[in-house]
Amino acid sequence: MTLLETIVDAPNRAAEYLRGERTGDRFARLREDGLAVHAALASLVLLLLFPVLVAIVVSTKESGIVTGLADLAPGGNAYDNYYRALVELEFYRYMLNSLVMASVIVVGKLAVSLLAVLAVVYYRVPYKDFVFLFILFTLLLPVPVRFVPLYRLVTGLGWNNTVFAITVPYLASATTVFVLRQHFLSIPPSLVENAKLDGVGPLEFLWRVLIPMSKGILVGVSVIIFVYAWNQYLWPLVIVGDDLQVAQVGLGRLRGQAQAGEVAWALTMTGSVLTLLPPLVLLVLFRKPLLETFSIQRK
Amino acid sequence: MARITLENVRKEYGDVVAVRGIDLEVPDGSFVVVVGPSGCGKSTTLRLVAGLESVTDGDVRKDGESLVGVEPKDRDVAMVFQNYALYPHMTAERNMTFGAGSATDFDDAEIERRVADAAELLDIADLLDRKPEALSGGERQRVALGRAIIRDPDVFLMDEPLSNLDAKLRIRMRAELAKLHEELRTTTVYVTHDQTEAMTLGDEVVVMNDGRIQQVDSPQRLYDYPANRFVAEFIGDPAMNALEVAVESGADGARAAHPGFRLPLPDGDGLDAAVDSRAVLGVRPEDLSLAGADTDADAAIEATVTVTEPLGDSLLLECRVGDDRLKTQASPRSDVRSGDTVALTPDPDRLHLFDVEAGTALYHSAEGATAPDDGRTTRSPPATSEE
């Protein structure tokens, strides 16, 4: 029974329980229906959703100062706030920059990872597992750890203040390689062997067989990469100037818009909601392939 | 069309030796079946011919030219896999044409014509628009066969192509494969663990075990004159009985003496050498018959029935003779129960003796056991200079 069905059916069920004669029986039936589980899940969802709901409410108010429950009623300033943030304060620029950065990272990361995985899956590479393990080791060195050397490298290349600076350092990804490899390993080796006997080359095999066969997982992985890239803050803050700055950093600048010495909470929340939207849209659109990606198994 | 020659081929994976130096000749246009239990190296052998594995030592030749170091795609062989290896996102037709473009010089019109021909031959013309998931196992295997056929390769390599099909379909596809080979006459190497498939399909059958070829022969000779105990017990179902006996010479010829019986052995090659030693007597269940009351008791084996297995067309009896077990087939409606004592008479022309240690065949009671009758007896390493 889905949550929705449970809720719709709740009055009937409640009546049934009330008619029940023995308490023990009632508990048994409650358990059977899983109502308790659903109730617990629903309250957890509400708990997780609460800050987002508050942000949405606050983004419709004038000042956005919340001191009591009464302040949680929606205000009438929604249009003004969103217009001010997006157009007057040019938040759309930051979002556009983020979109470019995230898209480039998605495409680049997929391309690099697919080639790496193709090498591991299609070819007989000596010490293949060791190479793969070595790739996994890079998980120990995320961008924040590499900050200083990366900064020197990127400025040395003269890439500071370019799109390269906020995309290229993200292109190599052990996680993507790992997820794709696990998936590709579930593809029967006989497909590769048949292709070899037919003289189908590795790139053609990748393009015409592996990628079409793996559409679902590629979409799922893309969403994960996109959200990850979209949420980057520290590195863009350091390496690019205002022209190329991204939404997460722009959000901080919105917060700096003081109104008579007060933090502009309404504007900040407006920006937060705007920043939340693109990943949310992707998650909603691609939830199926995403869930499949997370439940990968070797068949 | 091509002739495939394997010469002293070895394949090792680290410490594991999969193929221990085999010699094999696959004549042009023939259908050769390699059969053996799992892990015997038969699939590896096939993959060595395909070029999917490289030989550790020895030579694989096609029409006399060495294939060692030649890429799989340049060998002009097509393989049919146990799991069909169809691309799941492509239609049956696309599956058939996809590799053909790379593997052959055919232009699109030629490929189209060939697909139509193959589809007609395999009776899959209606299925060409479907994806593999909408096809049954048998249909998938036909598409996989079609894909191999339209390439018109020198050699077909088939790796247990029928093993994933259910029993009935397997029998039907077996007949169709035989018919197909009759029409195309393409050299085919076929690997299976199923001895029935091997017997019914092969012009010649190669029995492998433990990385070595045990015997290469026509199906009937394999059954009649097994070269060793492994072949004897692997080919035939139920398996041949093996009883350790002492070979004695008596007044009227040699006898096989067992605690439970003494069986006269007809004269034959190798019998004299076996006299006064221990050997393993081999006799197939179907060559033992329930004796009537008037049978010469001397030639019969007294046995106690322990298990009866009615198969419908026959009654399978498991008996005990002394400390040994013996299987035999009786007529389906025989009135035999477990615990009964029966007298079994073996067909005197269908007895075999094997070496106790090495298991090699010492003697077959049938005529012509050791004399090659049609040049198809066990072949030693092929004459490499033959052209």
Interface residues (C-beta under 8 A of the other chain):
Chain A: P188 S190 L191 E193 N194 A195 K196 L197 D198 G199 V200 G201 E204 R208 V209 P212 M213
Chain B: A50 G51 L52 E71 P72 K73 D74 R75 V77 A78 M79 F81 Q82 N83 A85 Y87 P88 H89 F98 G99 A100 S102 A103 R151
